[in-house]
């Protein structure tokens, strides 16, 4: 016969052994220290136990949102018994009035149990009122409404951020200022402005009309014209390199070419030694994924 030997079964056997040792040492005919229920109970029985308890000890090592702590507080409207909560519990940050423990620290757990059972009625009432206020205020409806409210706020902020735009120039004022100016710096974006985005940039060359317009702009000695792009140096040279007196900025500003000049690396001192390691990872990634 092959029985499952999962971690849960081993833990269950260990707990049963500890309960048996404690009860055999401290129990008598009229008293049993630990009543260990390894079984399902009805919800009404569960609430009754929470209501009759002199203290509640909740000690998870990993937890999401522990509702037992909430239910215990609500059930304690008559006795106001203390709540002992593990620092790894999901409600740990909300229940400041509980007795907080690290479940790995057995001495601290024992001291907390002693403190809870010997606590004065005045302190019990003060702690319970604070806990109950948190439970009654932070309902499921409040959580849902606040969550949706935060989503709407984020959505509104994003819309506001993307709606900010540079206002259009007044053609009349701009033309007059442009005509009377002695020196003009003109910065133009390439992809998406002078030319449409292309899925395959290598197969695209600048339209003849665009080259003509840029040539006309750069022919005026008062104009200093630069075209900026995220493309490589070679790609920009191929498309716009024949335009006289045109300045170019490639790879989002990493390389700059003055009008009728040569390409200049603006980040020569930057350490790019990490590229080799990243390249190796990129090459090996498909191989690792295959296995």
Secondary structure as a PSIPRED ss2 file (coil, helix, strand):
# PSIPRED VFORMAT (PSIPRED V4.0)

   1 X C   1.000  0.000  0.000
   2 X C   1.000  0.000  0.000
   3 X C   1.000  0.000  0.000
   4 X C   1.000  0.000  0.000
   5 X C   1.000  0.000  0.000
   6 X C   1.000  0.000  0.000
   7 X H   0.000  1.000  0.000
   8 X H   0.000  1.000  0.000
   9 X H   0.000  1.000  0.000
  10 X H   0.000  1.000  0.000
  11 X H   0.000  1.000  0.000
  12 X H   0.000  1.000  0.000
  13 X H   0.000  1.000  0.000
  14 X H   0.000  1.000  0.000
  15 X H   0.000  1.000  0.000
  16 X H   0.000  1.000  0.000
  17 X H   0.000  1.000  0.000
  18 X H   0.000  1.000  0.000
  19 X H   0.000  1.000  0.000
  20 X H   0.000  1.000  0.000
  21 X H   0.000  1.000  0.000
  22 X H   0.000  1.000  0.000
  23 X H   0.000  1.000  0.000
  24 X H   0.000  1.000  0.000
  25 X H   0.000  1.000  0.000
  26 X H   0.000  1.000  0.000
  27 X C   1.000  0.000  0.000
  28 X C   1.000  0.000  0.000
  29 X C   1.000  0.000  0.000
  30 X C   1.000  0.000  0.000
  31 X C   1.000  0.000  0.000
  32 X C   1.000  0.000  0.000
  33 X C   1.000  0.000  0.000
  34 X C   1.000  0.000  0.000
  35 X C   1.000  0.000  0.000
  36 X C   1.000  0.000  0.000
  37 X C   1.000  0.000  0.000
  38 X C   1.000  0.000  0.000
  39 X C   1.000  0.000  0.000
  40 X C   1.000  0.000  0.000
  41 X C   1.000  0.000  0.000
  42 X C   1.000  0.000  0.000
  43 X H   0.000  1.000  0.000
  44 X H   0.000  1.000  0.000
  45 X H   0.000  1.000  0.000
  46 X H   0.000  1.000  0.000
  47 X H   0.000  1.000  0.000
  48 X H   0.000  1.000  0.000
  49 X H   0.000  1.000  0.000
  50 X H   0.000  1.000  0.000
  51 X H   0.000  1.000  0.000
  52 X H   0.000  1.000  0.000
  53 X C   1.000  0.000  0.000
  54 X C   1.000  0.000  0.000
  55 X E   0.000  0.000  1.000
  56 X E   0.000  0.000  1.000
  57 X E   0.000  0.000  1.000
  58 X E   0.000  0.000  1.000
  59 X C   1.000  0.000  0.000
  60 X C   1.000  0.000  0.000
  61 X C   1.000  0.000  0.000
  62 X C   1.000  0.000  0.000
  63 X C   1.000  0.000  0.000
  64 X C   1.000  0.000  0.000
  65 X C   1.000  0.000  0.000
  66 X C   1.000  0.000  0.000
  67 X C   1.000  0.000  0.000
  68 X H   0.000  1.000  0.000
  69 X H   0.000  1.000  0.000
  70 X H   0.000  1.000  0.000
  71 X H   0.000  1.000  0.000
  72 X H   0.000  1.000  0.000
  73 X H   0.000  1.000  0.000
  74 X H   0.000  1.000  0.000
  75 X H   0.000  1.000  0.000
  76 X C   1.000  0.000  0.000
  77 X C   1.000  0.000  0.000
  78 X C   1.000  0.000  0.000
  79 X C   1.000  0.000  0.000
  80 X C   1.000  0.000  0.000
  81 X C   1.000  0.000  0.000
  82 X E   0.000  0.000  1.000
  83 X E   0.000  0.000  1.000
  84 X E   0.000  0.000  1.000
  85 X E   0.000  0.000  1.000
  86 X E   0.000  0.000  1.000
  87 X C   1.000  0.000  0.000
  88 X C   1.000  0.000  0.000
  89 X C   1.000  0.000  0.000
  90 X C   1.000  0.000  0.000
  91 X C   1.000  0.000  0.000
  92 X C   1.000  0.000  0.000
  93 X C   1.000  0.000  0.000
  94 X C   1.000  0.000  0.000
  95 X C   1.000  0.000  0.000
  96 X C   1.000  0.000  0.000
  97 X C   1.000  0.000  0.000
  98 X C   1.000  0.000  0.000
  99 X E   0.000  0.000  1.000
 100 X E   0.000  0.000  1.000
 101 X E   0.000  0.000  1.000
 102 X C   1.000  0.000  0.000
 103 X C   1.000  0.000  0.000
 104 X C   1.000  0.000  0.000
 105 X C   1.000  0.000  0.000
 106 X H   0.000  1.000  0.000
 107 X H   0.000  1.000  0.000
 108 X H   0.000  1.000  0.000
 109 X H   0.000  1.000  0.000
 110 X H   0.000  1.000  0.000
 111 X H   0.000  1.000  0.000
 112 X H   0.000  1.000  0.000
 113 X H   0.000  1.000  0.000
 114 X H   0.000  1.000  0.000
 115 X H   0.000  1.000  0.000
 116 X H   0.000  1.000  0.000
 117 X H   0.000  1.000  0.000
 118 X C   1.000  0.000  0.000
 119 X C   1.000  0.000  0.000
 120 X C   1.000  0.000  0.000
 121 X H   0.000  1.000  0.000
 122 X H   0.000  1.000  0.000
 123 X H   0.000  1.000  0.000
 124 X H   0.000  1.000  0.000
 125 X H   0.000  1.000  0.000
 126 X H   0.000  1.000  0.000
 127 X H   0.000  1.000  0.000
 128 X H   0.000  1.000  0.000
 129 X H   0.000  1.000  0.000
 130 X H   0.000  1.000  0.000
 131 X H   0.000  1.000  0.000
 132 X H   0.000  1.000  0.000
 133 X H   0.000  1.000  0.000
 134 X H   0.000  1.000  0.000
 135 X H   0.000  1.000  0.000
 136 X H   0.000  1.000  0.000
 137 X H   0.000  1.000  0.000
 138 X C   1.000  0.000  0.000
 139 X C   1.000  0.000  0.000
 140 X H   0.000  1.000  0.000
 141 X H   0.000  1.000  0.000
 142 X H   0.000  1.000  0.000
 143 X H   0.000  1.000  0.000
 144 X H   0.000  1.000  0.000
 145 X H   0.000  1.000  0.000
 146 X H   0.000  1.000  0.000
 147 X H   0.000  1.000  0.000
 148 X H   0.000  1.000  0.000
 149 X H   0.000  1.000  0.000
 150 X H   0.000  1.000  0.000
 151 X H   0.000  1.000  0.000
 152 X H   0.000  1.000  0.000
 153 X H   0.000  1.000  0.000
 154 X H   0.000  1.000  0.000
 155 X H   0.000  1.000  0.000
 156 X H   0.000  1.000  0.000
 157 X H   0.000  1.000  0.000
 158 X H   0.000  1.000  0.000
 159 X H   0.000  1.000  0.000
 160 X H   0.000  1.000  0.000
 161 X H   0.000  1.000  0.000
 162 X H   0.000  1.000  0.000
 163 X H   0.000  1.000  0.000
 164 X C   1.000  0.000  0.000
 165 X C   1.000  0.000  0.000
 166 X C   1.000  0.000  0.000
 167 X C   1.000  0.000  0.000
 168 X C   1.000  0.000  0.000
 169 X C   1.000  0.000  0.000
 170 X C   1.000  0.000  0.000
 171 X H   0.000  1.000  0.000
 172 X H   0.000  1.000  0.000
 173 X H   0.000  1.000  0.000
 174 X H   0.000  1.000  0.000
 175 X H   0.000  1.000  0.000
 176 X H   0.000  1.000  0.000
 177 X H   0.000  1.000  0.000
 178 X H   0.000  1.000  0.000
 179 X H   0.000  1.000  0.000
 180 X H   0.000  1.000  0.000
 181 X C   1.000  0.000  0.000
 182 X C   1.000  0.000  0.000
 183 X C   1.000  0.000  0.000
 184 X E   0.000  0.000  1.000
 185 X E   0.000  0.000  1.000
 186 X E   0.000  0.000  1.000
 187 X E   0.000  0.000  1.000
 188 X E   0.000  0.000  1.000
 189 X E   0.000  0.000  1.000
 190 X C   1.000  0.000  0.000
 191 X E   0.000  0.000  1.000
 192 X C   1.000  0.000  0.000
 193 X C   1.000  0.000  0.000
 194 X C   1.000  0.000  0.000
 195 X E   0.000  0.000  1.000
 196 X C   1.000  0.000  0.000
 197 X C   1.000  0.000  0.000
 198 X C   1.000  0.000  0.000
 199 X C   1.000  0.000  0.000
 200 X C   1.000  0.000  0.000
 201 X H   0.000  1.000  0.000
 202 X H   0.000  1.000  0.000
 203 X H   0.000  1.000  0.000
 204 X C   1.000  0.000  0.000
 205 X C   1.000  0.000  0.000
 206 X C   1.000  0.000  0.000
 207 X C   1.000  0.000  0.000
 208 X H   0.000  1.000  0.000
 209 X H   0.000  1.000  0.000
 210 X H   0.000  1.000  0.000
 211 X H   0.000  1.000  0.000
 212 X H   0.000  1.000  0.000
 213 X H   0.000  1.000  0.000
 214 X H   0.000  1.000  0.000
 215 X H   0.000  1.000  0.000
 216 X H   0.000  1.000  0.000
 217 X H   0.000  1.000  0.000
 218 X H   0.000  1.000  0.000
 219 X C   1.000  0.000  0.000
 220 X C   1.000  0.000  0.000
 221 X C   1.000  0.000  0.000
 222 X C   1.000  0.000  0.000
 223 X E   0.000  0.000  1.000
 224 X E   0.000  0.000  1.000
 225 X E   0.000  0.000  1.000
 226 X E   0.000  0.000  1.000
 227 X E   0.000  0.000  1.000
 228 X E   0.000  0.000  1.000
 229 X C   1.000  0.000  0.000
 230 X C   1.000  0.000  0.000
 231 X C   1.000  0.000  0.000
 232 X C   1.000  0.000  0.000
 233 X H   0.000  1.000  0.000
 234 X H   0.000  1.000  0.000
 235 X H   0.000  1.000  0.000
 236 X H   0.000  1.000  0.000
 237 X H   0.000  1.000  0.000
 238 X H   0.000  1.000  0.000
 239 X H   0.000  1.000  0.000
 240 X H   0.000  1.000  0.000
 241 X C   1.000  0.000  0.000
 242 X C   1.000  0.000  0.000
 243 X C   1.000  0.000  0.000
 244 X C   1.000  0.000  0.000
 245 X C   1.000  0.000  0.000
 246 X E   0.000  0.000  1.000
 247 X E   0.000  0.000  1.000
 248 X E   0.000  0.000  1.000
 249 X E   0.000  0.000  1.000
 250 X E   0.000  0.000  1.000
 251 X H   0.000  1.000  0.000
 252 X H   0.000  1.000  0.000
 253 X H   0.000  1.000  0.000
 254 X C   1.000  0.000  0.000
 255 X E   0.000  0.000  1.000
 256 X E   0.000  0.000  1.000
 257 X E   0.000  0.000  1.000
 258 X C   1.000  0.000  0.000
 259 X C   1.000  0.000  0.000
 260 X C   1.000  0.000  0.000
 261 X C   1.000  0.000  0.000
 262 X C   1.000  0.000  0.000
 263 X E   0.000  0.000  1.000
 264 X E   0.000  0.000  1.000
 265 X E   0.000  0.000  1.000
 266 X C   1.000  0.000  0.000
 267 X C   1.000  0.000  0.000
 268 X C   1.000  0.000  0.000
 269 X C   1.000  0.000  0.000
 270 X C   1.000  0.000  0.000
 271 X C   1.000  0.000  0.000
 272 X C   1.000  0.000  0.000
 273 X C   1.000  0.000  0.000
 274 X H   0.000  1.000  0.000
 275 X H   0.000  1.000  0.000
 276 X H   0.000  1.000  0.000
 277 X H   0.000  1.000  0.000
 278 X H   0.000  1.000  0.000
 279 X H   0.000  1.000  0.000
 280 X H   0.000  1.000  0.000
 281 X H   0.000  1.000  0.000
 282 X H   0.000  1.000  0.000
 283 X H   0.000  1.000  0.000
 284 X H   0.000  1.000  0.000
 285 X H   0.000  1.000  0.000
 286 X H   0.000  1.000  0.000
 287 X H   0.000  1.000  0.000
 288 X H   0.000  1.000  0.000
 289 X H   0.000  1.000  0.000
 290 X H   0.000  1.000  0.000
 291 X C   1.000  0.000  0.000
